[in-house]
Amino acid sequence: MVSRHVLQQCAIAISIASLIYNIAEGVVSVVFGAESSSHALIFFGIQSVIEVLSASLVIWRFLHGLKPGEEGDAEDEVNSRTSKDLRVERIATLSIGTLLVMLALAAVGTSIASLIVHEQPSSSNASLIISACATFIMFLFWVPKRYLAKALNSSTMNGETLCTMSCIQFSAALLIGSLIYRIWRAGWWLDSATAIVIAVLFCWEGYKMIRWASNDRFDGGCGCGQEERKVIPEVTQPPQGGCKNSSCCNPQEDSSKVE
């Protein structure tokens, strides 16, 4: 059984690697986008800033909660969180949810502007190479992040996973749009339309994260829909074939003790 301490270290390590990669990706995309006059590629580079900020929040959250010698089971994480840890988790979740909404709104605005002016996708080799590499590399980051979000039951890590997935889908839209435009010139609008659909979906995910982190029942877990669950009192039923606890099945014994 992997301890939570080790899982936290893995979350920090993968976030640092993701942060370094996204800084490099952002610089390269903006430079080549400016040279080829590709607004889509420039925006792709700017959106890397969102992923950098998101990874930074994950690093901050788990560095804050990293305690040497903490070898407890990750499944008991929600029960063992202190109020200070929960406050850090809430702040990080709210911040990443806000970043997701900002990324989505920026993507929608950029895509609508591209549709209005009939901006054609970049068919340059740089655009194809950068978007293809980003799709593949970000997927390699997404797999362990998804595992860590579930293993740590962390809403912060879950938000970082969603940010990574959004970058994967936006880069895939850029790649596919450029390829289609090379073959079908009338399909110039496809990547912008696809980006709008993707952005709306991630804007909703970001909104759910913000709502979950703002809820009084926030427990730091990665289930963003938990705020909508109704608390139903459990009815204790005597198990068939006997009862291991006689006091729960024989209330007469309790009343006799009181007497």
C-alpha positions in Angstrom: 0.0 0.0 0.0 1.5 3.3 -1.1 1.5 5.9 1.7 -0.1 9.3 1.2 3.3 10.9 1.9 4.7 9.2 -1.2 1.7 10.1 -3.3 2.1 13.7 -2.3 5.7 13.6 -3.4 4.6 12.1 -6.8 2.0 14.9 -7.2 4.7 17.5 -6.5 7.1 15.9 -8.9 4.6 15.5 -11.8 3.4 19.1 -11.3 7.0 20.5 -11.4 7.7 18.6 -14.6 4.4 19.8 -16.1 5.2 23.4 -15.1 8.6 23.3 -16.8 7.2 21.8 -19.9 4.4 24.3 -20.2 6.7 27.2 -19.8 8.8 25.9 -22.7 5.7 25.1 -24.7 4.3 28.6 -24.2 7.5 30.3 -25.2 7.9 28.2 -28.4 4.3 28.6 -29.4 4.3 32.4 -29.0 7.6 32.8 -30.9 6.5 30.6 -33.8 3.0 32.0 -33.8 4.4 35.5 -34.1 6.7 34.5 -37.0 3.9 32.7 -38.9 1.2 35.3 -38.0 -0.9 32.5 -36.4 -3.2 33.9 -33.8 -4.4 30.4 -32.9 -0.8 29.3 -32.1 -0.2 32.5 -30.1 -3.3 31.8 -28.0 -2.2 28.2 -27.6 1.0 29.5 -26.1 -0.8 31.9 -23.9 -3.1 29.2 -22.5 0.0 27.4 -21.3 0.2 30.1 -18.6 -3.1 28.7 -17.2 -1.5 25.3 -16.9 1.6 26.8 -15.3 -0.5 28.6 -12.7 -2.5 25.4 -12.1 0.6 23.3 -11.6 2.0 25.9 -9.3 -1.1 25.7 -7.1 -0.8 21.9 -6.9 2.8 22.3 -5.8 1.9 24.9 -3.2 -1.0 22.8 -1.9 1.0 19.6 -1.4 4.2 21.2 -0.2 2.0 22.8 2.4 0.5 19.5 3.5 3.6 17.3 3.1 4.4 15.9 6.6 7.5 13.6 7.1 6.5 10.3 8.6 2.9 10.6 7.5 2.4 7.0 6.4 -1.4 6.8 6.7 -3.6 5.2 4.1 -4.7 7.6 1.3 -8.3 6.4 1.7 -8.4 8.0 5.1 -7.3 11.3 3.8 -10.7 13.1 4.1 -11.1 12.0 7.7 -7.6 13.0 8.7 -7.5 16.5 7.2 -7.0 19.3 9.6 -9.0 22.6 9.3 -5.8 24.2 8.0 -5.3 21.6 5.3 -8.9 21.9 4.3 -8.6 25.7 4.0 -5.5 25.2 1.7 -7.4 22.6 -0.3 -10.4 25.0 -0.6 -8.3 27.9 -1.8 -6.4 25.8 -4.3 -9.7 24.3 -5.6 -11.3 27.7 -6.0 -8.2 29.1 -7.8 -8.0 26.2 -10.3 -11.7 26.3 -10.9 -11.4 30.0 -11.7 -8.5 29.3 -14.0 -10.6 26.8 -15.9 -13.4 29.3 -16.3 -10.9 32.0 -17.5 -9.3 29.5 -20.0 -12.7 28.6 -21.3 -13.9 32.2 -21.7 -10.6 33.2 -23.4 -11.0 30.2 -25.8 -14.6 31.2 -26.6 -13.7 34.8 -27.2 -10.8 34.0 -29.4 -12.8 31.4 -31.4 -15.7 33.7 -31.9 -13.4 36.5 -33.1 -11.7 34.0 -35.5 -15.1 33.0 -36.9 -16.2 36.7 -37.4 -13.1 37.7 -39.3 -12.9 34.3 -41.1 -9.4 33.7 -39.9 -7.9 30.6 -41.5 -6.1 28.0 -39.4 -2.3 27.9 -39.6 -1.1 25.2 -41.9 2.5 25.8 -41.1 4.8 22.9 -40.1 5.5 24.6 -36.8 1.8 24.6 -35.9 1.4 20.9 -36.8 4.5 19.8 -34.9 3.8 21.9 -31.8 0.2 20.8 -31.5 1.0 17.1 -32.2 3.8 17.1 -29.6 1.6 18.9 -27.1 -1.2 16.5 -27.5 1.0 13.5 -26.9 3.1 14.9 -24.1 0.2 16.4 -22.2 -1.5 13.0 -22.4 1.5 11.4 -20.7 1.1 14.0 -17.9 -2.6 13.5 -17.7 -2.5 9.7 -17.0 -0.5 9.9 -13.7 -2.4 13.1 -12.6 -5.7 11.3 -13.0 -4.4 8.4 -10.9 -3.1 10.7 -8.2 -6.3 12.7 -8.1 -8.2 9.6 -7.2 -5.5 8.1 -4.9 -5.2 11.3 -2.9 -8.9 12.1 -3.2 -7.9 15.7 -3.8 -10.1 18.3 -5.4 -7.0 20.3 -6.2 -5.4 17.5 -8.1 -8.6 16.7 -9.8 -8.8 20.3 -11.0 -5.2 20.1 -12.3 -6.2 16.9 -14.2 -9.1 18.8 -15.8 -6.7 21.7 -16.8 -4.4 19.2 -18.4 -7.3 17.5 -20.3 -8.5 20.9 -21.6 -5.0 21.6 -22.9 -5.0 18.2 -24.6 -8.3 18.8 -26.3 -7.5 22.3 -27.4 -4.1 21.2 -28.9 -5.9 18.3 -30.6 -8.5 20.8 -32.1 -5.6 22.9 -33.3 -3.9 19.9 -34.9 -7.0 18.5 -36.5 -8.1 21.9 -37.7 -4.8 22.5 -39.4 -4.8 19.1 -41.1 -8.4 19.5 -42.3 -7.6 23.0 -43.7 -4.7 21.5 -45.7 -7.1 19.1 -47.4 -10.4 21.0 -47.3 -10.1 24.8 -47.6 -13.8 25.3 -46.8 -13.3 23.7 -43.4 -11.5 26.8 -42.0 -14.2 27.2 -39.3 -14.0 23.7 -37.8 -11.2 24.2 -35.2 -12.8 27.4 -33.9 -16.3 25.7 -33.6 -14.7 22.7 -31.9 -12.8 24.9 -29.5 -16.0 26.7 -28.5 -17.8 23.4 -27.7 -14.8 22.2 -25.6 -14.5 25.5 -23.8 -18.2 25.5 -22.8 -17.7 22.0 -21.3 -14.7 23.0 -19.3 -16.3 26.2 -18.2 -19.1 24.1 -16.7 -16.5 21.9 -14.9 -14.7 25.0 -13.6 -18.0 26.3 -12.3 -18.8 23.0 -10.6 -15.4 23.2 -8.9 -16.0 26.7 -7.6 -19.4 25.8 -6.4 -18.1 22.7 -4.6 -15.3 24.6 -2.9 -17.7 27.3 -1.8 -20.1 24.7 -0.3 -20.2 24.3 3.5 -19.9 20.6 3.1 -16.6 20.8 1.2 -14.3 18.1 2.5 -11.4 18.4 0.0 -12.4 15.3 -1.9 -12.3 15.2 -5.7 -16.1 14.5 -6.2 -17.2 17.9 -7.3 -20.8 16.8 -7.5 -21.0 15.9 -3.8 -22.6 19.2 -2.8 -25.8 18.1 -4.6 -26.1 14.9 -2.6 -28.9 14.7 0.0 -28.0 13.3 3.3 -30.3 10.3 3.9 -30.3 8.9 7.4 -29.2 5.3 7.5 -31.7 2.7 8.9 -30.0 0.0 10.8 -31.4 -3.4 9.9 -30.5 -6.5 11.8 -28.4 -8.7 9.6 -29.7 -12.1 8.6 -28.2 -15.0 10.4 -27.5 -13.2 13.7 -26.1 -10.0 15.0 -22.6 -9.4 15.9 -23.5 -6.5 18.3 -26.2 -7.6 20.7 -26.9 -4.0 21.9 -28.1 -2.9 18.4 -30.4 -5.8 18.0 -31.7 -6.1 21.6 -32.7 -2.7 22.8 -34.3 -4.4 25.9 -30.8 -5.0 27.2 -30.0 -1.2 27.0 -33.2 -0.3 28.8 -32.5 -2.9 31.5 -29.1 -1.4 32.1 -30.6 2.1 32.4 -33.0 0.8 35.0 
